[in-house]
Amino acid sequence: MKLSIELSPADTERLAKEAGRLGVTPERLAHAAVSDLLAREHEDFAVAAQRVLEKNRKLYRRLA
C-alpha cells in the first residue's frame, strides 16, 4: 500500500537529518517508524493480556 503524508517543513528537515544520521532514506525511516508503531500496539496488548492472566491465575485454577 502506498501512503502519502504531508509534513511541516520543520518535520521534513528533522526526518531528513535523522535519516542521514542513520544512513537511510527519509522514506525508509518513515516506513520503519510506522512499522514499529504498529508492532508496539500488539506488544502493548500482549503485556496487558499477560498482566490480566497473571492477576487472575488463582481464579482460573479454581474454575478449571
PDB file of N, CA, C and O in Angstrom:
ATOM      1  N   MET A   1       0.849  -1.174   0.000  1.00  0.00           N
ATOM      2  CA  MET A   1       0.000   0.000   0.000  1.00  0.00           C
ATOM      3  C   MET A   1       0.895   1.238   0.000  1.00  0.00           C
ATOM      4  O   MET A   1       1.855   1.334   0.765  1.00  0.00           O
ATOM      5  N   LYS A   2       0.570   2.140  -0.840  1.00  0.00           N
ATOM      6  CA  LYS A   2       1.281   3.414  -0.854  1.00  0.00           C
ATOM      7  C   LYS A   2       0.479   4.401  -0.035  1.00  0.00           C
ATOM      8  O   LYS A   2      -0.752   4.387  -0.039  1.00  0.00           O
ATOM      9  N   LEU A   3       1.203   5.264   0.673  1.00  0.00           N
ATOM     10  CA  LEU A   3       0.582   6.252   1.536  1.00  0.00           C
ATOM     11  C   LEU A   3       1.321   7.564   1.357  1.00  0.00           C
ATOM     12  O   LEU A   3       2.550   7.596   1.299  1.00  0.00           O
ATOM     13  N   SER A   4       0.578   8.624   1.272  1.00  0.00           N
ATOM     14  CA  SER A   4       1.192   9.932   1.125  1.00  0.00           C
ATOM     15  C   SER A   4       0.819  10.769   2.341  1.00  0.00           C
ATOM     16  O   SER A   4      -0.351  10.856   2.713  1.00  0.00           O
ATOM     17  N   ILE A   5       1.828  11.384   2.958  1.00  0.00           N
ATOM     18  CA  ILE A   5       1.563  12.259   4.097  1.00  0.00           C
ATOM     19  C   ILE A   5       2.236  13.603   3.858  1.00  0.00           C
ATOM     20  O   ILE A   5       3.215  13.698   3.119  1.00  0.00           O
ATOM     21  N   GLU A   6       1.708  14.620   4.482  1.00  0.00           N
ATOM     22  CA  GLU A   6       2.291  15.950   4.357  1.00  0.00           C
ATOM     23  C   GLU A   6       2.909  16.317   5.700  1.00  0.00           C
ATOM     24  O   GLU A   6       2.243  16.290   6.735  1.00  0.00           O
ATOM     25  N   LEU A   7       4.179  16.657   5.667  1.00  0.00           N
ATOM     26  CA  LEU A   7       4.886  17.067   6.870  1.00  0.00           C
ATOM     27  C   LEU A   7       5.173  18.559   6.808  1.00  0.00           C
ATOM     28  O   LEU A   7       5.311  19.142   5.732  1.00  0.00           O
ATOM     29  N   SER A   8       5.257  19.151   7.968  1.00  0.00           N
ATOM     30  CA  SER A   8       5.651  20.554   8.023  1.00  0.00           C
ATOM     31  C   SER A   8       7.113  20.653   7.580  1.00  0.00           C
ATOM     32  O   SER A   8       7.848  19.666   7.621  1.00  0.00           O
ATOM     33  N   PRO A   9       7.521  21.834   7.162  1.00  0.00           N
ATOM     34  CA  PRO A   9       8.928  21.981   6.786  1.00  0.00           C
ATOM     35  C   PRO A   9       9.882  21.592   7.924  1.00  0.00           C
ATOM     36  O   PRO A   9      10.930  20.993   7.678  1.00  0.00           O
ATOM     37  N   ALA A  10       9.525  21.924   9.141  1.00  0.00           N
ATOM     38  CA  ALA A  10      10.384  21.585  10.278  1.00  0.00           C
ATOM     39  C   ALA A  10      10.474  20.073  10.455  1.00  0.00           C
ATOM     40  O   ALA A  10      11.560  19.540  10.681  1.00  0.00           O
ATOM     41  N   ASP A  11       9.336  19.375  10.352  1.00  0.00           N
ATOM     42  CA  ASP A  11       9.348  17.917  10.486  1.00  0.00           C
ATOM     43  C   ASP A  11      10.084  17.261   9.321  1.00  0.00           C
ATOM     44  O   ASP A  11      10.779  16.262   9.507  1.00  0.00           O
ATOM     45  N   THR A  12       9.935  17.816   8.134  1.00  0.00           N
ATOM     46  CA  THR A  12      10.646  17.297   6.963  1.00  0.00           C
ATOM     47  C   THR A  12      12.150  17.399   7.182  1.00  0.00           C
ATOM     48  O   THR A  12      12.887  16.463   6.872  1.00  0.00           O
ATOM     49  N   GLU A  13      12.604  18.520   7.708  1.00  0.00           N
ATOM     50  CA  GLU A  13      14.027  18.715   7.965  1.00  0.00           C
ATOM     51  C   GLU A  13      14.512  17.755   9.053  1.00  0.00           C
ATOM     52  O   GLU A  13      15.586  17.167   8.925  1.00  0.00           O
ATOM     53  N   ARG A  14      13.733  17.595  10.115  1.00  0.00           N
ATOM     54  CA  ARG A  14      14.119  16.675  11.194  1.00  0.00           C
ATOM     55  C   ARG A  14      14.193  15.234  10.682  1.00  0.00           C
ATOM     56  O   ARG A  14      15.111  14.491  11.032  1.00  0.00           O
ATOM     57  N   LEU A  15      13.214  14.843   9.847  1.00  0.00           N
ATOM     58  CA  LEU A  15      13.209  13.497   9.283  1.00  0.00           C
ATOM     59  C   LEU A  15      14.440  13.282   8.404  1.00  0.00           C
ATOM     60  O   LEU A  15      15.092  12.241   8.488  1.00  0.00           O
ATOM     61  N   ALA A  16      14.754  14.252   7.571  1.00  0.00           N
ATOM     62  CA  ALA A  16      15.913  14.141   6.684  1.00  0.00           C
ATOM     63  C   ALA A  16      17.213  14.057   7.484  1.00  0.00           C
ATOM     64  O   ALA A  16      18.090  13.257   7.159  1.00  0.00           O
ATOM     65  N   LYS A  17      17.336  14.870   8.515  1.00  0.00           N
ATOM     66  CA  LYS A  17      18.550  14.846   9.334  1.00  0.00           C
ATOM     67  C   LYS A  17      18.701  13.502  10.054  1.00  0.00           C
ATOM     68  O   LYS A  17      19.789  12.926  10.082  1.00  0.00           O
ATOM     69  N   GLU A  18      17.617  13.015  10.628  1.00  0.00           N
ATOM     70  CA  GLU A  18      17.684  11.741  11.347  1.00  0.00           C
ATOM     71  C   GLU A  18      17.967  10.592  10.386  1.00  0.00           C
ATOM     72  O   GLU A  18      18.743   9.691  10.705  1.00  0.00           O
ATOM     73  N   ALA A  19      17.350  10.621   9.225  1.00  0.00           N
ATOM     74  CA  ALA A  19      17.603   9.587   8.221  1.00  0.00           C
ATOM     75  C   ALA A  19      19.067   9.622   7.793  1.00  0.00           C
ATOM     76  O   ALA A  19      19.698   8.574   7.655  1.00  0.00           O
ATOM     77  N   GLY A  20      19.605  10.806   7.586  1.00  0.00           N
ATOM     78  CA  GLY A  20      21.012  10.939   7.221  1.00  0.00           C
ATOM     79  C   GLY A  20      21.926  10.408   8.310  1.00  0.00           C
ATOM     80  O   GLY A  20      22.920   9.738   8.029  1.00  0.00           O
ATOM     81  N   ARG A  21      21.586  10.710   9.549  1.00  0.00           N
ATOM     82  CA  ARG A  21      22.382  10.220  10.678  1.00  0.00           C
ATOM     83  C   ARG A  21      22.389   8.699  10.726  1.00  0.00           C
ATOM     84  O   ARG A  21      23.400   8.084  11.067  1.00  0.00           O
ATOM     85  N   LEU A  22      21.245   8.093  10.379  1.00  0.00           N
ATOM     86  CA  LEU A  22      21.121   6.631  10.412  1.00  0.00           C
ATOM     87  C   LEU A  22      21.576   5.965   9.116  1.00  0.00           C
ATOM     88  O   LEU A  22      21.703   4.743   9.050  1.00  0.00           O
ATOM     89  N   GLY A  23      21.818   6.769   8.099  1.00  0.00           N
ATOM     90  CA  GLY A  23      22.282   6.222   6.830  1.00  0.00           C
ATOM     91  C   GLY A  23      21.194   5.553   6.005  1.00  0.00           C
ATOM     92  O   GLY A  23      21.465   4.610   5.261  1.00  0.00           O
ATOM     93  N   VAL A  24      19.965   6.038   6.136  1.00  0.00           N
ATOM     94  CA  VAL A  24      18.837   5.507   5.361  1.00  0.00           C
ATOM     95  C   VAL A  24      18.122   6.667   4.696  1.00  0.00           C
ATOM     96  O   VAL A  24      18.379   7.831   5.005  1.00  0.00           O
ATOM     97  N   THR A  25      17.223   6.340   3.782  1.00  0.00           N
ATOM     98  CA  THR A  25      16.428   7.393   3.153  1.00  0.00           C
ATOM     99  C   THR A  25      15.326   7.834   4.113  1.00  0.00           C
ATOM    100  O   THR A  25      14.917   7.074   4.991  1.00  0.00           O
ATOM    101  N   PRO A  26      14.851   9.058   3.943  1.00  0.00           N
ATOM    102  CA  PRO A  26      13.735   9.501   4.773  1.00  0.00           C
ATOM    103  C   PRO A  26      12.508   8.586   4.624  1.00  0.00           C
ATOM    104  O   PRO A  26      11.791   8.337   5.594  1.00  0.00           O
ATOM    105  N   GLU A  27      12.278   8.094   3.413  1.00  0.00           N
ATOM    106  CA  GLU A  27      11.139   7.194   3.189  1.00  0.00           C
ATOM    107  C   GLU A  27      11.302   5.902   3.986  1.00  0.00           C
ATOM    108  O   GLU A  27      10.347   5.400   4.578  1.00  0.00           O
ATOM    109  N   ARG A  28      12.517   5.376   3.991  1.00  0.00           N
ATOM    110  CA  ARG A  28      12.775   4.128   4.736  1.00  0.00           C
ATOM    111  C   ARG A  28      12.615   4.353   6.235  1.00  0.00           C
ATOM    112  O   ARG A  28      12.084   3.491   6.936  1.00  0.00           O
ATOM    113  N   LEU A  29      13.063   5.484   6.727  1.00  0.00           N
ATOM    114  CA  LEU A  29      12.924   5.796   8.147  1.00  0.00           C
ATOM    115  C   LEU A  29      11.451   5.947   8.520  1.00  0.00           C
ATOM    116  O   LEU A  29      11.025   5.457   9.566  1.00  0.00           O
ATOM    117  N   ALA A  30      10.676   6.616   7.682  1.00  0.00           N
ATOM    118  CA  ALA A  30       9.244   6.772   7.947  1.00  0.00           C
ATOM    119  C   ALA A  30       8.552   5.414   7.947  1.00  0.00           C
ATOM    120  O   ALA A  30       7.704   5.144   8.797  1.00  0.00           O
ATOM    121  N   HIS A  31       8.915   4.565   6.998  1.00  0.00           N
ATOM    122  CA  HIS A  31       8.343   3.217   6.939  1.00  0.00           C
ATOM    123  C   HIS A  31       8.667   2.439   8.210  1.00  0.00           C
ATOM    124  O   HIS A  31       7.796   1.781   8.779  1.00  0.00           O
ATOM    125  N   ALA A  32       9.913   2.514   8.650  1.00  0.00           N
ATOM    126  CA  ALA A  32      10.329   1.808   9.858  1.00  0.00           C
ATOM    127  C   ALA A  32       9.595   2.346  11.087  1.00  0.00           C
ATOM    128  O   ALA A  32       9.222   1.577  11.973  1.00  0.00           O
ATOM    129  N   ALA A  33       9.390   3.644  11.142  1.00  0.00           N
ATOM    130  CA  ALA A  33       8.697   4.239  12.280  1.00  0.00           C
ATOM    131  C   ALA A  33       7.245   3.775  12.351  1.00  0.00           C
ATOM    132  O   ALA A  33       6.740   3.472  13.432  1.00  0.00           O
ATOM    133  N   VAL A  34       6.578   3.719  11.209  1.00  0.00           N
ATOM    134  CA  VAL A  34       5.190   3.255  11.182  1.00  0.00           C
ATOM    135  C   VAL A  34       5.121   1.771  11.555  1.00  0.00           C
ATOM    136  O   VAL A  34       4.260   1.360  12.333  1.00  0.00           O
ATOM    137  N   SER A  35       6.023   0.983  11.002  1.00  0.00           N
ATOM    138  CA  SER A  35       6.048  -0.448  11.331  1.00  0.00           C
ATOM    139  C   SER A  35       6.278  -0.664  12.819  1.00  0.00           C
ATOM    140  O   SER A  35       5.633  -1.510  13.439  1.00  0.00           O
ATOM    141  N   ASP A  36       7.196   0.103  13.387  1.00  0.00           N
ATOM    142  CA  ASP A  36       7.474  -0.004  14.817  1.00  0.00           C
ATOM    143  C   ASP A  36       6.259   0.379  15.651  1.00  0.00           C
ATOM    144  O   ASP A  36       5.952  -0.286  16.640  1.00  0.00           O
ATOM    145  N   LEU A  37       5.576   1.427  15.266  1.00  0.00           N
ATOM    146  CA  LEU A  37       4.374   1.853  15.982  1.00  0.00           C
ATOM    147  C   LEU A  37       3.305   0.771  15.951  1.00  0.00           C
ATOM    148  O   LEU A  37       2.681   0.485  16.973  1.00  0.00           O
ATOM    149  N   LEU A  38       3.092   0.176  14.804  1.00  0.00           N
ATOM    150  CA  LEU A  38       2.075  -0.870  14.688  1.00  0.00           C
ATOM    151  C   LEU A  38       2.458  -2.106  15.492  1.00  0.00           C
ATOM    152  O   LEU A  38       1.585  -2.746  16.078  1.00  0.00           O
ATOM    153  N   ALA A  39       3.716  -2.450  15.533  1.00  0.00           N
ATOM    154  CA  ALA A  39       4.169  -3.600  16.316  1.00  0.00           C
ATOM    155  C   ALA A  39       4.029  -3.316  17.801  1.00  0.00           C
ATOM    156  O   ALA A  39       3.707  -4.219  18.573  1.00  0.00           O
ATOM    157  N   ARG A  40       4.261  -2.099  18.205  1.00  0.00           N
ATOM    158  CA  ARG A  40       4.174  -1.728  19.612  1.00  0.00           C
ATOM    159  C   ARG A  40       2.757  -1.884  20.135  1.00  0.00           C
ATOM    160  O   ARG A  40       2.566  -2.304  21.276  1.00  0.00           O
ATOM    161  N   GLU A  41       1.762  -1.555  19.325  1.00  0.00           N
ATOM    162  CA  GLU A  41       0.372  -1.729  19.748  1.00  0.00           C
ATOM    163  C   GLU A  41       0.115  -3.189  20.089  1.00  0.00           C
ATOM    164  O   GLU A  41      -0.558  -3.492  21.074  1.00  0.00           O
ATOM    165  N   HIS A  42       0.654  -4.098  19.272  1.00  0.00           N
ATOM    166  CA  HIS A  42       0.489  -5.525  19.529  1.00  0.00           C
ATOM    167  C   HIS A  42       1.188  -5.904  20.833  1.00  0.00           C
ATOM    168  O   HIS A  42       0.646  -6.667  21.633  1.00  0.00           O
ATOM    169  N   GLU A  43       2.380  -5.373  21.043  1.00  0.00           N
ATOM    170  CA  GLU A  43       3.124  -5.653  22.263  1.00  0.00           C
ATOM    171  C   GLU A  43       2.383  -5.125  23.481  1.00  0.00           C
ATOM    172  O   GLU A  43       2.348  -5.790  24.516  1.00  0.00           O
ATOM    173  N   ASP A  44       1.790  -3.940  23.374  1.00  0.00           N
ATOM    174  CA  ASP A  44       1.032  -3.376  24.489  1.00  0.00           C
ATOM    175  C   ASP A  44      -0.127  -4.284  24.857  1.00  0.00           C
ATOM    176  O   ASP A  44      -0.393  -4.505  26.038  1.00  0.00           O
ATOM    177  N   PHE A  45      -0.822  -4.816  23.850  1.00  0.00           N
ATOM    178  CA  PHE A  45      -1.924  -5.733  24.109  1.00  0.00           C
ATOM    179  C   PHE A  45      -1.413  -6.994  24.784  1.00  0.00           C
ATOM    180  O   PHE A  45      -2.018  -7.471  25.744  1.00  0.00           O
ATOM    181  N   ALA A  46      -0.311  -7.538  24.296  1.00  0.00           N
ATOM    182  CA  ALA A  46       0.242  -8.763  24.862  1.00  0.00           C
ATOM    183  C   ALA A  46       0.639  -8.553  26.321  1.00  0.00           C
ATOM    184  O   ALA A  46       0.404  -9.425  27.158  1.00  0.00           O
ATOM    185  N   VAL A  47       1.233  -7.416  26.627  1.00  0.00           N
ATOM    186  CA  VAL A  47       1.628  -7.112  28.002  1.00  0.00           C
ATOM    187  C   VAL A  47       0.396  -7.003  28.892  1.00  0.00           C
ATOM    188  O   VAL A  47       0.376  -7.539  30.000  1.00  0.00           O
ATOM    189  N   ALA A  48      -0.628  -6.310  28.409  1.00  0.00           N
ATOM    190  CA  ALA A  48      -1.857  -6.164  29.194  1.00  0.00           C
ATOM    191  C   ALA A  48      -2.537  -7.507  29.401  1.00  0.00           C
ATOM    192  O   ALA A  48      -3.007  -7.801  30.501  1.00  0.00           O
ATOM    193  N   ALA A  49      -2.594  -8.321  28.363  1.00  0.00           N
ATOM    194  CA  ALA A  49      -3.224  -9.641  28.480  1.00  0.00           C
ATOM    195  C   ALA A  49      -2.469 -10.508  29.471  1.00  0.00           C
ATOM    196  O   ALA A  49      -3.083 -11.209  30.275  1.00  0.00           O
ATOM    197  N   GLN A  50      -1.145 -10.470  29.423  1.00  0.00           N
ATOM    198  CA  GLN A  50      -0.334 -11.249  30.363  1.00  0.00           C
ATOM    199  C   GLN A  50      -0.577 -10.782  31.791  1.00  0.00           C
ATOM    200  O   GLN A  50      -0.667 -11.602  32.704  1.00  0.00           O
ATOM    201  N   ARG A  51      -0.683  -9.488  31.988  1.00  0.00           N
ATOM    202  CA  ARG A  51      -0.935  -8.945  33.317  1.00  0.00           C
ATOM    203  C   ARG A  51      -2.280  -9.434  33.857  1.00  0.00           C
ATOM    204  O   ARG A  51      -2.381  -9.788  35.031  1.00  0.00           O
ATOM    205  N   VAL A  52      -3.306  -9.456  33.016  1.00  0.00           N
ATOM    206  CA  VAL A  52      -4.625  -9.945  33.430  1.00  0.00           C
ATOM    207  C   VAL A  52      -4.571 -11.430  33.760  1.00  0.00           C
ATOM    208  O   VAL A  52      -5.144 -11.870  34.756  1.00  0.00           O
ATOM    209  N   LEU A  53      -3.884 -12.200  32.925  1.00  0.00           N
ATOM    210  CA  LEU A  53      -3.771 -13.640  33.184  1.00  0.00           C
ATOM    211  C   LEU A  53      -3.052 -13.916  34.499  1.00  0.00           C
ATOM    212  O   LEU A  53      -3.478 -14.771  35.275  1.00  0.00           O
ATOM    213  N   GLU A  54      -1.966 -13.194  34.748  1.00  0.00           N
ATOM    214  CA  GLU A  54      -1.229 -13.380  35.999  1.00  0.00           C
ATOM    215  C   GLU A  54      -2.074 -12.970  37.197  1.00  0.00           C
ATOM    216  O   GLU A  54      -2.082 -13.652  38.222  1.00  0.00           O
ATOM    217  N   LYS A  55      -2.777 -11.865  37.065  1.00  0.00           N
ATOM    218  CA  LYS A  55      -3.605 -11.352  38.165  1.00  0.00           C
ATOM    219  C   LYS A  55      -4.697 -12.350  38.526  1.00  0.00           C
ATOM    220  O   LYS A  55      -5.028 -12.505  39.701  1.00  0.00           O
ATOM    221  N   ASN A  56      -5.256 -13.023  37.534  1.00  0.00           N
ATOM    222  CA  ASN A  56      -6.389 -13.919  37.767  1.00  0.00           C
ATOM    223  C   ASN A  56      -6.015 -15.399  37.733  1.00  0.00           C
ATOM    224  O   ASN A  56      -6.894 -16.258  37.663  1.00  0.00           O
ATOM    225  N   ARG A  57      -4.726 -15.699  37.783  1.00  0.00           N
ATOM    226  CA  ARG A  57      -4.277 -17.083  37.668  1.00  0.00           C
ATOM    227  C   ARG A  57      -4.924 -17.999  38.708  1.00  0.00           C
ATOM    228  O   ARG A  57      -5.378 -19.089  38.359  1.00  0.00           O
ATOM    229  N   LYS A  58      -4.976 -17.584  39.966  1.00  0.00           N
ATOM    230  CA  LYS A  58      -5.569 -18.413  41.012  1.00  0.00           C
ATOM    231  C   LYS A  58      -7.052 -18.654  40.742  1.00  0.00           C
ATOM    232  O   LYS A  58      -7.546 -19.768  40.921  1.00  0.00           O
ATOM    233  N   LEU A  59      -7.743 -17.635  40.322  1.00  0.00           N
ATOM    234  CA  LEU A  59      -9.170 -17.772  39.999  1.00  0.00           C
ATOM    235  C   LEU A  59      -9.365 -18.762  38.867  1.00  0.00           C
ATOM    236  O   LEU A  59     -10.245 -19.620  38.932  1.00  0.00           O
ATOM    237  N   TYR A  60      -8.550 -18.648  37.832  1.00  0.00           N
ATOM    238  CA  TYR A  60      -8.685 -19.562  36.703  1.00  0.00           C
ATOM    239  C   TYR A  60      -8.437 -21.010  37.135  1.00  0.00           C
ATOM    240  O   TYR A  60      -9.114 -21.920  36.657  1.00  0.00           O
ATOM    241  N   ARG A  61      -7.482 -21.228  38.027  1.00  0.00           N
ATOM    242  CA  ARG A  61      -7.207 -22.582  38.501  1.00  0.00           C
ATOM    243  C   ARG A  61      -8.391 -23.133  39.288  1.00  0.00           C
ATOM    244  O   ARG A  61      -8.735 -24.306  39.143  1.00  0.00           O
ATOM    245  N   ARG A  62      -9.015 -22.304  40.117  1.00  0.00           N
ATOM    246  CA  ARG A  62     -10.172 -22.751  40.900  1.00  0.00           C
ATOM    247  C   ARG A  62     -11.350 -23.084  39.992  1.00  0.00           C
ATOM    248  O   ARG A  62     -12.117 -24.005  40.273  1.00  0.00           O
ATOM    249  N   LEU A  63     -11.490 -22.339  38.914  1.00  0.00           N
ATOM    250  CA  LEU A  63     -12.621 -22.545  37.995  1.00  0.00           C
ATOM    251  C   LEU A  63     -12.406 -23.748  37.080  1.00  0.00           C
ATOM    252  O   LEU A  63     -13.368 -24.293  36.538  1.00  0.00           O
ATOM    253  N   ALA A  64     -11.164 -24.161  36.904  1.00  0.00           N
ATOM    254  CA  ALA A  64     -10.862 -25.247  35.965  1.00  0.00           C
ATOM    255  C   ALA A  64     -11.317 -26.588  36.485  1.00  0.00           C
ATOM    256  O   ALA A  64     -11.137 -27.604  35.814  1.00  0.00           O
TER     257      ALA A  64
END
